[in-house]
Amino acid sequence: MKSIVNTSFLLFFFLFLFLVSQSAFAARKTINPRNPCKRMVLYYHDLLLNANGTDVENSTSAAVTNPSKVGGNYAFGKLIVFDDPVTKDENLHSPPVAKAQGFYVYDMKTDFTTWFAYSLIFNSTEHKGTLNIVGADLMMEKTRDLSVVGGTGDFFMARGIATLTTQAFEGIKYFRLKMDVKLYECY
């Protein structure tokens, strides 16, 4: 009797493991890099507050730390916090479709690179919700990929890539990035 119970238990246990493993494989999605489930091209505009603080009304970002002396001329350690407009075209004065809120820090002692962490906040008739983006911005490269690590609302649990291209650069005062956002997981 005891061996029948043990055999039945083992049979049910292995059947359970088989069913769980099959459902995990069935839930796995195939991601095609050429065919994102959603794609948006947006323009990120950053207007940094000048060093003497006289352009407060027009600025959308501010340095909250000074660069360390360790990084030489590459602003190593400088932290910028931003609340920047995001538009559908290159014009800074176009109506914003989202806000980019977050920070970037200069993180290399031998070149100009930053590490970004921000949310794109959408609140329009077209989209509502957020996309969360993080990653290294190797500014001297023509294009850079940052990770889309999640989202809310219309972008619930989205994942993908935001490819950045510098469109305009006016010293430390203003820059514009083209963001080609490709989502590969959409729910």
Backbone as JSON, one array per atom type, in Angstrom:
{
  "sequence": "MKSIVNTSFLLFFFLFLFLVSQSAFAARKTINPRNPCKRMVLYYHDLLLNANGTDVENSTSAAVTNPSKVGGNYAFGKLIVFDDPVTKDENLHSPPVAKAQGFYVYDMKTDFTTWFAYSLIFNSTEHKGTLNIVGADLMMEKTRDLSVVGGTGDFFMARGIATLTTQAFEGIKYFRLKMDVKLYECY",
  "N": [[0.83, -1.2, 0.0], [1.93, 1.2, 0.82], [3.91, 1.6, -1.15], [2.35, 2.02, -3.4], [1.14, 4.45, -2.8], [3.43, 6.08, -2.65], [4.34, 5.81, -5.31], [2.16, 6.9, -6.68], [2.23, 9.5, -5.69], [4.74, 10.39, -6.66], [4.24, 10.2, -9.41], [2.17, 12.13, -9.78], [3.6, 14.36, -8.9], [5.69, 14.6, -10.85], [4.09, 14.96, -13.1], [2.9, 17.39, -12.45], [5.23, 19.07, -12.43], [5.91, 18.84, -15.15], [3.68, 20.06, -16.4], [3.85, 22.67, -15.35], [6.34, 23.5, -16.37], [5.78, 23.41, -19.12], [3.82, 25.39, -19.37], [5.33, 27.62, -18.75], [7.12, 27.7, -20.92], [5.28, 28.09, -22.96], [4.39, 30.66, -22.41], [6.5, 32.25, -23.06], [7.69, 34.84, -25.1], [8.49, 35.52, -28.49], [10.83, 37.76, -29.57], [11.15, 40.09, -32.05], [13.6, 42.0, -33.38], [13.28, 43.68, -35.55], [10.67, 44.31, -35.67], [9.04, 46.08, -33.7], [6.47, 46.29, -31.15], [5.46, 48.77, -30.63], [6.3, 52.02, -31.71], [7.89, 55.16, -31.38], [8.96, 58.38, -32.29], [10.58, 60.89, -30.7], [11.46, 64.14, -29.35], [13.78, 65.38, -27.17], [14.35, 68.1, -25.12], [16.75, 70.03, -23.5], [17.35, 72.57, -21.29], [19.76, 74.04, -19.6], [20.17, 75.55, -16.45], [21.95, 78.54, -16.12], [25.28, 79.23, -14.79], [25.29, 81.48, -13.07], [22.68, 81.61, -12.31], [20.67, 83.21, -13.5], [18.73, 82.71, -15.4], [16.27, 81.52, -14.69], [13.5, 81.26, -15.34], [13.41, 80.21, -17.97], [14.87, 77.88, -17.86], [15.11, 74.31, -17.75], [16.47, 72.44, -16.42], [18.92, 71.76, -13.84], [22.15, 71.95, -12.37], [22.98, 70.09, -9.58], [25.12, 69.32, -8.16], [28.58, 70.14, -8.04], [31.19, 69.48, -10.43], [33.68, 67.0, -9.64], [37.15, 67.32, -8.69], [38.55, 65.22, -9.59], [37.94, 64.34, -12.15], [39.15, 65.95, -14.1], [38.73, 67.81, -17.03], [36.23, 66.8, -17.68], [33.87, 66.95, -16.25], [33.33, 65.08, -14.25], [31.3, 63.5, -11.9], [29.4, 65.51, -11.71], [26.04, 66.27, -11.21], [22.92, 66.45, -12.75], [19.64, 67.53, -12.55], [16.45, 67.21, -14.02], [13.49, 68.49, -15.66], [12.24, 68.23, -18.34], [10.9, 69.36, -21.52], [9.29, 67.29, -23.97], [8.91, 66.79, -27.35], [7.09, 66.21, -30.48], [8.38, 67.01, -32.72], [11.36, 68.75, -33.92], [11.26, 71.33, -32.93], [11.65, 73.41, -30.24], [9.62, 75.01, -29.22], [7.27, 73.77, -29.89], [4.15, 72.18, -28.98], [4.44, 70.3, -26.0], [4.5, 66.72, -25.86], [5.08, 65.06, -23.88], [6.77, 64.89, -20.67], [10.11, 64.79, -19.63], [11.43, 63.55, -16.8], [13.9, 63.41, -14.4], [17.3, 62.46, -13.86], [20.76, 63.03, -14.76], [24.15, 61.98, -14.6], [27.52, 62.89, -14.85], [29.81, 60.5, -15.58], [32.38, 59.56, -16.19], [35.91, 59.74, -16.14], [37.63, 60.23, -18.23], [36.4, 61.01, -20.56], [33.52, 62.62, -22.08], [30.76, 61.38, -20.81], [27.54, 60.3, -19.73], [25.25, 59.04, -17.26], [21.97, 58.19, -17.49], [18.78, 58.39, -15.89], [15.45, 58.34, -16.08], [11.95, 59.28, -16.35], [9.56, 59.23, -18.89], [6.8, 61.15, -19.03], [3.57, 60.92, -19.91], [0.64, 62.7, -20.64], [-1.85, 63.11, -22.23], [-4.38, 63.28, -24.81], [-3.64, 61.36, -26.58], [-1.78, 59.57, -25.33], [-1.46, 58.18, -22.05], [0.37, 57.8, -19.14], [3.57, 56.36, -18.14], [6.98, 55.95, -19.25], [9.88, 54.29, -18.32], [13.27, 54.97, -18.38], [16.67, 54.06, -18.59], [20.27, 54.19, -18.53], [23.62, 54.23, -20.03], [24.91, 57.1, -21.56], [26.88, 57.54, -24.05], [28.23, 60.12, -25.08], [29.85, 60.95, -27.24], [29.42, 59.15, -29.23], [27.65, 58.44, -32.29], [25.03, 57.31, -32.23], [23.2, 56.12, -29.4], [22.08, 53.54, -27.25], [19.58, 53.29, -24.84], [17.99, 51.61, -22.13], [14.56, 50.76, -22.04], [12.83, 50.17, -19.29], [10.41, 49.7, -18.11], [6.98, 50.65, -17.46], [3.89, 52.54, -17.09], [0.27, 52.84, -17.12], [-0.81, 53.43, -20.41], [1.5, 52.24, -21.22], [2.01, 49.97, -19.74], [4.17, 47.89, -18.06], [6.02, 47.93, -20.18], [8.79, 47.14, -22.3], [11.92, 47.83, -23.88], [13.95, 49.63, -26.24], [15.52, 52.81, -26.29], [16.8, 54.74, -28.67], [19.21, 57.14, -28.85], [20.07, 60.16, -30.47], [22.15, 62.9, -30.93], [20.83, 65.96, -31.76], [21.07, 68.72, -31.64], [23.41, 70.96, -30.18], [24.42, 73.27, -27.95], [26.79, 74.16, -26.43], [26.94, 74.01, -22.88], [24.49, 75.03, -22.36], [22.15, 74.35, -23.93], [20.73, 71.4, -25.31], [19.48, 69.05, -27.73], [17.95, 65.97, -28.08], [17.21, 63.34, -30.27], [14.91, 60.84, -29.8], [14.42, 57.62, -30.55], [12.11, 55.53, -29.83], [11.59, 52.23, -29.27], [9.42, 49.73, -28.54], [9.31, 46.44, -27.36], [7.96, 44.72, -25.78], [4.71, 44.84, -25.13], [1.72, 45.39, -23.4]],
  "CA": [[0.0, 0.0, 0.0], [2.81, 2.35, 0.93], [4.59, 1.8, -2.42], [1.37, 2.58, -4.34], [1.0, 5.87, -2.44], [4.67, 6.74, -3.08], [4.35, 5.84, -6.77], [1.14, 7.87, -7.11], [2.73, 10.83, -5.36], [5.79, 10.71, -7.62], [3.6, 10.39, -10.72], [1.52, 13.44, -9.75], [4.64, 15.38, -8.77], [6.32, 14.79, -12.15], [3.07, 15.53, -13.99], [2.81, 18.81, -12.08], [6.43, 19.73, -12.95], [5.8, 18.89, -16.6], [2.68, 21.07, -16.77], [4.38, 24.0, -15.02], [7.4, 23.85, -17.33], [5.17, 23.66, -20.43], [3.15, 26.69, -19.35], [6.39, 28.64, -18.78], [7.59, 27.79, -22.3], [4.21, 28.64, -23.8], [4.25, 32.09, -22.14], [7.67, 32.95, -23.57], [7.43, 35.54, -26.35], [9.59, 35.69, -29.42], [11.01, 39.18, -29.84], [11.75, 40.36, -33.35], [14.15, 43.36, -33.3], [12.85, 44.48, -36.7], [9.23, 44.53, -35.61], [8.57, 46.43, -32.35], [5.01, 46.38, -31.01], [5.15, 50.21, -30.64], [7.47, 52.86, -32.02], [7.65, 56.6, -31.31], [10.12, 59.25, -32.42], [10.33, 62.06, -29.86], [12.6, 65.04, -29.23], [14.04, 65.77, -25.78], [14.99, 69.42, -25.09], [17.3, 70.33, -22.19], [17.85, 73.95, -21.1], [20.43, 74.03, -18.31], [20.28, 76.83, -15.74], [23.34, 79.03, -16.2], [26.04, 79.18, -13.54], [24.94, 82.55, -12.14], [21.28, 81.45, -11.92], [19.84, 84.34, -13.95], [17.75, 82.33, -16.43], [15.42, 80.55, -14.0], [12.21, 81.07, -16.01], [13.54, 79.42, -19.19], [15.63, 76.66, -17.63], [14.36, 73.09, -17.43], [17.35, 71.55, -15.66], [19.88, 72.47, -13.0], [23.21, 71.17, -11.74], [22.8, 70.08, -8.13], [26.46, 69.15, -7.59], [29.68, 70.6, -8.88], [32.07, 68.36, -10.81], [34.82, 66.79, -8.73], [38.46, 67.63, -9.27], [39.11, 63.95, -10.06], [37.66, 64.11, -13.57], [39.76, 66.9, -15.03], [37.82, 68.67, -17.8], [35.09, 66.02, -18.13], [32.74, 67.18, -15.34], [33.09, 63.86, -13.5], [30.58, 63.66, -10.64], [28.38, 66.55, -11.79], [24.68, 65.7, -11.26], [21.93, 67.36, -13.31], [18.24, 67.12, -12.37], [15.72, 67.87, -15.09], [12.06, 68.41, -15.93], [12.4, 68.74, -19.7], [9.82, 69.1, -22.48], [9.5, 66.31, -25.04], [8.01, 67.15, -28.45], [7.05, 65.3, -31.63], [9.27, 67.52, -33.76], [12.59, 69.35, -33.42], [11.03, 72.69, -32.45], [11.52, 73.53, -28.78], [8.39, 75.71, -28.89], [6.1, 72.94, -30.21], [3.48, 71.69, -27.76], [5.04, 69.06, -25.5], [3.67, 65.51, -25.79], [5.47, 64.39, -22.63], [7.82, 65.52, -19.88], [11.17, 63.89, -19.19], [11.79, 63.94, -15.44], [14.89, 62.5, -13.84], [18.63, 63.03, -13.66], [21.93, 62.4, -15.37], [25.39, 62.26, -13.89], [28.74, 62.67, -15.63], [30.33, 59.33, -14.88], [33.66, 59.07, -16.69], [37.0, 60.69, -15.9], [38.47, 60.41, -19.41], [35.59, 61.41, -21.71], [32.18, 63.1, -21.71], [29.67, 60.41, -20.82], [26.61, 60.45, -18.61], [24.34, 57.94, -16.98], [20.62, 58.74, -17.4], [17.65, 57.67, -15.29], [14.32, 59.27, -16.15], [10.63, 58.82, -16.78], [8.78, 60.03, -19.84], [5.46, 61.22, -18.44], [2.59, 61.29, -20.93], [-0.68, 63.05, -20.11], [-2.53, 63.75, -23.35], [-5.46, 62.44, -25.34], [-3.04, 60.25, -27.32], [-1.17, 58.62, -24.4], [-1.4, 58.47, -20.63], [1.24, 56.84, -18.46], [5.0, 56.66, -18.09], [8.01, 55.01, -19.69], [11.07, 54.48, -17.49], [14.44, 54.77, -19.24], [17.96, 54.16, -17.89], [21.43, 53.68, -19.24], [24.79, 55.06, -20.29], [24.88, 57.94, -22.75], [28.24, 57.79, -24.53], [27.88, 61.31, -25.86], [30.66, 61.11, -28.44], [28.94, 58.19, -30.23], [26.58, 58.98, -33.12], [23.77, 56.84, -31.61], [23.36, 55.4, -28.14], [20.86, 52.84, -26.83], [19.25, 53.21, -23.43], [16.97, 50.59, -21.9], [13.23, 51.05, -21.52], [12.76, 49.1, -18.29], [9.06, 49.52, -17.59], [6.06, 51.74, -17.71], [2.57, 52.49, -16.46], [-0.81, 53.32, -17.98], [-0.79, 52.88, -21.76], [2.77, 51.56, -21.42], [2.11, 49.05, -18.61], [5.23, 46.89, -18.11], [6.69, 47.94, -21.48], [10.25, 47.03, -22.33], [12.45, 48.06, -25.21], [15.18, 50.42, -26.42], [15.42, 54.19, -26.75], [18.03, 55.08, -29.36], [19.42, 58.58, -28.77], [20.95, 60.84, -31.42], [22.22, 64.33, -30.63], [20.36, 66.77, -32.88], [21.59, 70.09, -31.48], [24.25, 71.09, -29.0], [24.89, 74.65, -27.8], [27.58, 74.16, -25.19], [26.22, 73.4, -21.76], [23.22, 75.73, -22.2], [21.0, 73.69, -24.57], [20.91, 70.32, -26.26], [18.27, 68.35, -28.16], [18.17, 64.58, -28.44], [16.16, 62.58, -30.94], [14.71, 59.55, -29.14], [13.68, 56.63, -31.32], [11.69, 54.6, -28.79], [11.04, 50.99, -29.83], [8.97, 48.83, -27.47], [9.22, 45.06, -27.82], [6.96, 44.06, -24.94], [3.57, 45.73, -24.93], [0.58, 44.65, -22.85]],
  "C": [[0.87, 1.26, 0.0], [3.52, 2.63, -0.4], [3.64, 2.36, -3.47], [1.19, 4.07, -4.08], [2.24, 6.64, -2.9], [4.73, 6.87, -4.61], [3.35, 6.86, -7.28], [1.61, 9.29, -6.84], [3.79, 11.27, -6.37], [5.21, 10.97, -9.0], [2.93, 11.77, -10.79], [2.54, 14.58, -9.66], [5.3, 15.66, -10.13], [5.34, 15.35, -13.19], [2.91, 17.03, -13.73], [4.01, 19.6, -12.63], [6.38, 19.87, -14.47], [4.83, 19.99, -17.04], [3.18, 22.49, -16.49], [5.45, 24.41, -16.03], [6.82, 24.13, -18.71], [4.47, 25.01, -20.47], [4.17, 27.82, -19.37], [6.92, 28.8, -20.2], [6.54, 28.39, -23.21], [4.07, 30.15, -23.61], [5.42, 32.91, -22.69], [7.36, 33.54, -24.94], [8.69, 35.53, -27.21], [9.66, 37.17, -29.77], [11.74, 39.34, -31.16], [12.28, 41.79, -33.34], [13.73, 44.26, -34.46], [11.37, 44.86, -36.63], [8.77, 44.85, -34.19], [7.04, 46.52, -32.31], [4.55, 47.84, -30.96], [6.44, 50.97, -30.9], [7.06, 54.31, -32.01], [8.99, 57.32, -31.53], [9.78, 60.55, -31.71], [11.61, 62.87, -29.75], [12.65, 65.6, -27.81], [14.85, 67.07, -25.81], [15.46, 69.73, -23.67], [17.87, 71.74, -22.18], [18.42, 74.05, -19.7], [20.51, 75.44, -17.72], [21.74, 77.27, -15.76], [23.96, 79.14, -14.81], [25.66, 80.29, -12.56], [23.45, 82.57, -11.78], [20.35, 82.55, -12.39], [18.77, 83.97, -14.96], [16.77, 81.28, -15.88], [14.13, 80.26, -14.77], [12.29, 80.19, -17.24], [14.22, 78.08, -18.98], [14.71, 75.49, -17.28], [15.21, 72.08, -16.68], [18.35, 72.39, -14.87], [20.91, 71.49, -12.46], [23.01, 71.23, -10.23], [24.09, 69.73, -7.4], [27.46, 69.74, -8.57], [30.51, 69.39, -9.29], [33.21, 68.23, -9.8], [36.11, 67.18, -9.45], [39.11, 66.39, -9.88], [39.0, 63.83, -11.58], [38.28, 65.08, -14.54], [38.72, 67.77, -15.71], [36.54, 67.96, -18.22], [33.9, 66.04, -17.18], [32.38, 65.96, -14.5], [32.43, 64.16, -12.16], [29.49, 64.72, -10.66], [27.01, 65.89, -12.01], [23.71, 66.78, -11.73], [20.54, 66.75, -13.09], [17.42, 67.89, -13.38], [14.22, 67.58, -15.08], [11.88, 69.01, -17.33], [11.2, 68.44, -20.59], [10.25, 68.08, -23.53], [8.46, 66.61, -26.11], [8.04, 66.09, -29.55], [7.94, 65.76, -32.77], [10.45, 68.23, -33.1], [12.42, 70.72, -32.79], [10.8, 72.71, -30.94], [10.18, 74.14, -28.38], [7.13, 74.97, -29.34], [5.43, 72.49, -28.92], [4.12, 70.39, -27.28], [4.03, 67.91, -25.5], [3.96, 64.72, -24.53], [6.47, 65.28, -21.9], [8.84, 64.43, -19.57], [11.62, 64.38, -17.82], [12.75, 62.92, -14.87], [16.21, 63.2, -13.63], [19.64, 62.35, -14.57], [23.17, 62.85, -14.61], [26.55, 61.98, -14.84], [29.55, 61.62, -14.91], [31.65, 58.78, -15.4], [34.73, 60.15, -16.53], [37.78, 61.02, -17.16], [37.7, 60.82, -20.66], [34.25, 61.93, -21.21], [31.17, 61.98, -21.9], [28.79, 60.68, -19.61], [25.85, 59.16, -18.42], [22.98, 58.57, -16.7], [19.7, 57.82, -16.62], [16.48, 58.65, -15.29], [13.04, 58.56, -16.57], [10.1, 59.78, -17.83], [7.35, 59.99, -19.33], [4.51, 61.77, -19.5], [1.26, 61.59, -20.24], [-1.42, 63.83, -21.2], [-3.69, 62.85, -23.8], [-4.89, 61.24, -26.08], [-2.48, 59.16, -26.4], [-1.27, 59.12, -22.98], [-0.54, 57.38, -19.98], [2.68, 57.28, -18.51], [5.8, 55.58, -18.79], [9.25, 55.32, -18.88], [12.3, 54.05, -18.29], [15.7, 54.97, -18.42], [19.08, 53.69, -18.8], [22.52, 54.71, -19.45], [24.62, 55.82, -21.6], [26.32, 58.28, -23.11], [28.16, 58.91, -25.55], [28.66, 61.47, -27.15], [30.26, 60.12, -29.54], [27.79, 58.82, -31.02], [25.21, 58.58, -32.57], [24.12, 56.07, -30.36], [22.02, 54.75, -27.79], [20.74, 52.85, -25.32], [18.12, 52.21, -23.28], [15.66, 51.2, -21.43], [12.92, 49.88, -20.59], [11.38, 48.9, -17.69], [8.2, 50.72, -17.92], [4.76, 51.54, -16.97], [1.54, 52.96, -17.47], [-0.8, 52.64, -19.33], [0.47, 52.07, -22.04], [3.05, 50.56, -20.3], [3.15, 47.96, -18.89], [5.95, 46.83, -19.46], [8.19, 47.79, -21.31], [10.72, 47.23, -23.75], [13.73, 48.88, -25.16], [14.81, 51.83, -26.84], [16.78, 54.55, -27.36], [18.15, 56.6, -29.42], [20.39, 59.03, -29.85], [20.96, 62.31, -31.05], [21.86, 65.12, -31.87], [20.91, 68.19, -32.84], [22.37, 70.14, -30.18], [24.8, 72.51, -28.97], [25.63, 74.78, -26.48], [26.81, 73.48, -24.07], [24.82, 74.01, -21.59], [22.02, 74.94, -22.74], [21.49, 72.5, -25.39], [19.57, 69.68, -26.56], [18.66, 66.94, -28.59], [16.96, 64.05, -29.21], [16.1, 61.23, -30.25], [13.84, 58.68, -30.02], [13.34, 55.51, -30.36], [11.01, 53.41, -29.47], [10.69, 50.06, -28.66], [8.78, 47.44, -28.06], [8.31, 44.21, -26.94], [5.89, 45.08, -24.62], [2.4, 44.89, -24.41], [-0.68, 45.47, -22.99]]
}
